[in-house]
Amino acid sequence: MARDEYLITVRTEGYQEGEGVPQDAVIGGTYWHPTDREWVQHPASSLDALIAELEENNQAKLVQRLDLERPYEHELIFSSKYWLPLARSLIAI
């Protein structure tokens, strides 16, 4: 990994009906937004759709996927030079 890349951890969980998310969303990724100083929920229709959207929108690459105990629970680690707006506030590795 290049010195000017960032690691971003996204934790996913499954949604239940009536949780105030889009109708087709069954999974959501959560990550810390350092500029806004809050956790951000990112709903998606599937794990593959969530990964593809995060990779495309942030020029990121999935480097690790850990499947957790419950359905729809995963820990995803992305590497990116341009994770916006996160990259400006994270520590370079």
Contacts in CASP RR format, 6 or more apart in sequence:
PFRMAT RR
TARGET T0000
AUTHOR 0000-0000-0000
METHOD contacts of the structure
MODEL  1
MARDEYLITVRTEGYQEGEGVPQDAVIGGTYWHPTDREWVQHPASSLDAL
IAELEENNQAKLVQRLDLERPYEHELIFSSKYWLPLARSLIAI
1 63 0 8 1.000
1 79 0 8 1.000
1 93 0 8 1.000
2 81 0 8 1.000
3 92 0 8 1.000
3 93 0 8 1.000
4 81 0 8 1.000
4 92 0 8 1.000
5 79 0 8 1.000
5 80 0 8 1.000
5 81 0 8 1.000
5 92 0 8 1.000
5 93 0 8 1.000
6 79 0 8 1.000
6 80 0 8 1.000
6 81 0 8 1.000
6 83 0 8 1.000
6 86 0 8 1.000
6 87 0 8 1.000
6 90 0 8 1.000
6 91 0 8 1.000
6 92 0 8 1.000
6 93 0 8 1.000
7 63 0 8 1.000
7 77 0 8 1.000
7 78 0 8 1.000
7 79 0 8 1.000
7 90 0 8 1.000
7 93 0 8 1.000
8 31 0 8 1.000
8 58 0 8 1.000
8 60 0 8 1.000
8 77 0 8 1.000
8 78 0 8 1.000
8 79 0 8 1.000
8 80 0 8 1.000
8 83 0 8 1.000
8 86 0 8 1.000
8 90 0 8 1.000
9 31 0 8 1.000
9 75 0 8 1.000
9 76 0 8 1.000
9 77 0 8 1.000
9 78 0 8 1.000
10 29 0 8 1.000
10 30 0 8 1.000
10 31 0 8 1.000
10 42 0 8 1.000
10 50 0 8 1.000
10 54 0 8 1.000
10 75 0 8 1.000
10 76 0 8 1.000
10 77 0 8 1.000
10 78 0 8 1.000
11 29 0 8 1.000
11 30 0 8 1.000
11 31 0 8 1.000
11 73 0 8 1.000
11 74 0 8 1.000
11 75 0 8 1.000
11 76 0 8 1.000
12 27 0 8 1.000
12 28 0 8 1.000
12 29 0 8 1.000
12 30 0 8 1.000
12 47 0 8 1.000
12 50 0 8 1.000
12 72 0 8 1.000
12 73 0 8 1.000
12 74 0 8 1.000
12 75 0 8 1.000
12 76 0 8 1.000
13 27 0 8 1.000
13 28 0 8 1.000
13 29 0 8 1.000
13 30 0 8 1.000
13 70 0 8 1.000
13 72 0 8 1.000
13 73 0 8 1.000
14 26 0 8 1.000
14 27 0 8 1.000
14 28 0 8 1.000
14 70 0 8 1.000
14 71 0 8 1.000
14 72 0 8 1.000
14 73 0 8 1.000
15 21 0 8 1.000
15 25 0 8 1.000
15 26 0 8 1.000
15 27 0 8 1.000
15 28 0 8 1.000
15 43 0 8 1.000
15 72 0 8 1.000
21 28 0 8 1.000
21 41 0 8 1.000
21 43 0 8 1.000
22 43 0 8 1.000
24 45 0 8 1.000
25 43 0 8 1.000
25 44 0 8 1.000
25 45 0 8 1.000
26 44 0 8 1.000
26 45 0 8 1.000
26 46 0 8 1.000
26 72 0 8 1.000
27 43 0 8 1.000
27 44 0 8 1.000
27 45 0 8 1.000
27 46 0 8 1.000
27 47 0 8 1.000
27 50 0 8 1.000
27 72 0 8 1.000
28 41 0 8 1.000
28 42 0 8 1.000
28 43 0 8 1.000
28 44 0 8 1.000
28 50 0 8 1.000
28 72 0 8 1.000
29 41 0 8 1.000
29 42 0 8 1.000
29 43 0 8 1.000
29 44 0 8 1.000
29 50 0 8 1.000
29 76 0 8 1.000
30 39 0 8 1.000
30 40 0 8 1.000
30 41 0 8 1.000
30 42 0 8 1.000
31 39 0 8 1.000
31 40 0 8 1.000
31 42 0 8 1.000
31 86 0 8 1.000
32 38 0 8 1.000
32 39 0 8 1.000
32 40 0 8 1.000
32 86 0 8 1.000
33 39 0 8 1.000
33 40 0 8 1.000
33 85 0 8 1.000
33 86 0 8 1.000
34 86 0 8 1.000
34 89 0 8 1.000
34 90 0 8 1.000
35 85 0 8 1.000
35 86 0 8 1.000
35 88 0 8 1.000
35 89 0 8 1.000
42 50 0 8 1.000
42 53 0 8 1.000
42 54 0 8 1.000
44 50 0 8 1.000
44 53 0 8 1.000
47 72 0 8 1.000
47 74 0 8 1.000
51 62 0 8 1.000
51 76 0 8 1.000
54 60 0 8 1.000
54 76 0 8 1.000
54 78 0 8 1.000
55 61 0 8 1.000
55 62 0 8 1.000
55 78 0 8 1.000
58 78 0 8 1.000
58 80 0 8 1.000
58 82 0 8 1.000
58 83 0 8 1.000
58 84 0 8 1.000
58 86 0 8 1.000
59 80 0 8 1.000
59 81 0 8 1.000
59 82 0 8 1.000
59 83 0 8 1.000
60 78 0 8 1.000
60 79 0 8 1.000
60 80 0 8 1.000
60 82 0 8 1.000
60 83 0 8 1.000
61 78 0 8 1.000
61 79 0 8 1.000
61 80 0 8 1.000
62 76 0 8 1.000
62 77 0 8 1.000
62 78 0 8 1.000
63 77 0 8 1.000
63 78 0 8 1.000
63 79 0 8 1.000
64 75 0 8 1.000
64 76 0 8 1.000
64 77 0 8 1.000
65 74 0 8 1.000
65 75 0 8 1.000
65 76 0 8 1.000
65 77 0 8 1.000
66 74 0 8 1.000
66 75 0 8 1.000
66 76 0 8 1.000
67 73 0 8 1.000
67 74 0 8 1.000
68 74 0 8 1.000
68 75 0 8 1.000
80 87 0 8 1.000
81 87 0 8 1.000
83 90 0 8 1.000
END
